[in-house]
Amino acid sequence: MDTVLIQLTSPKTMKLILDLEELDLLRVIKKDETADLELSDKYAGKLSVTDISGLRGKLNLTDGQYDDFQTYIKKSREEWERDI
């Protein structure tokens, strides 16, 4: 049998598909759409600008702690960019 990918354009469409499955005319194979996405695409928009702006100044770090924190973040980002 062939496998096809269908994009549903209406909520009613899924009911029709499930009805066809009940009649043993087809089989629904649910696919996790997020499995093939890059992490940046998968989590895009999950943290809004207002959430981020609400965090400003909340750490109450000294200048030395702030510098250490920034160095840690920079090193962490570089680890993600290197090839393993």
C-alpha positions as CSV (number, residue, x, y, z in Angstrom):
1,M,0.0,0.0,0.0
2,D,1.1,3.6,-0.6
3,T,1.5,6.1,2.2
4,V,0.5,9.7,1.6
5,L,0.8,12.9,3.7
6,I,-2.4,14.9,3.9
7,Q,-2.7,18.4,5.3
8,L,-6.1,19.0,6.9
9,T,-7.8,22.3,6.0
10,S,-10.9,22.0,8.2
11,P,-11.7,20.5,11.6
12,K,-14.5,18.5,9.8
13,T,-11.9,16.8,7.7
14,M,-10.5,14.8,10.6
15,K,-13.9,13.4,11.4
16,L,-14.2,12.2,7.8
17,I,-10.8,10.6,7.9
18,L,-11.6,8.8,11.1
19,D,-14.9,7.6,9.6
20,L,-13.0,6.1,6.7
21,E,-10.6,4.4,9.1
22,E,-13.6,2.8,10.9
23,L,-14.7,1.4,7.6
24,D,-11.2,-0.1,7.2
25,L,-10.6,1.9,4.0
26,L,-7.5,3.5,5.4
27,R,-5.3,3.6,8.5
28,V,-4.3,6.8,10.3
29,I,-0.7,7.1,11.2
30,K,-0.2,10.1,13.5
31,K,3.2,11.8,13.0
32,D,4.8,14.0,15.6
33,E,5.4,17.2,13.5
34,T,7.9,18.6,16.0
35,A,10.2,15.6,15.7
36,D,11.7,16.8,12.4
37,L,12.0,20.5,13.4
38,E,15.1,22.3,14.5
39,L,15.0,23.2,18.1
40,S,14.9,26.9,17.2
41,D,11.8,26.3,15.1
42,K,10.2,23.9,17.6
43,Y,10.4,26.4,20.4
44,A,10.0,29.6,18.4
45,G,7.7,32.1,20.2
46,K,7.4,30.0,23.4
47,L,9.0,32.8,25.4
48,S,7.5,36.2,24.6
49,V,9.3,39.5,24.7
50,T,7.2,40.6,27.7
51,D,8.4,37.5,29.6
52,I,12.0,38.3,28.9
53,S,11.7,42.0,29.7
54,G,10.1,41.1,33.0
55,L,13.3,39.3,34.0
56,R,15.6,42.4,33.6
57,G,17.3,43.4,36.8
58,K,15.9,40.4,38.7
59,L,19.2,38.6,39.3
60,N,20.7,41.4,41.5
61,L,24.3,40.4,40.8
62,T,27.4,42.2,41.7
63,D,29.6,43.4,38.9
64,G,32.0,40.4,39.4
65,Q,29.1,37.9,39.5
66,Y,27.6,39.5,36.4
67,D,30.9,39.1,34.5
68,D,31.3,35.5,35.6
69,F,27.7,34.8,34.5
70,Q,28.3,36.4,31.1
71,T,31.5,34.3,30.7
72,Y,29.6,31.1,31.6
73,I,26.9,31.9,29.1
74,K,29.4,32.6,26.3
75,K,31.2,29.4,27.0
76,S,27.9,27.4,27.0
77,R,26.9,28.9,23.6
78,E,30.3,28.1,22.1
79,E,29.9,24.4,23.2
80,W,26.7,24.2,21.2
81,E,28.4,25.6,18.1
82,R,31.4,23.2,18.1
83,D,31.5,20.0,16.0
84,I,31.6,16.9,18.1
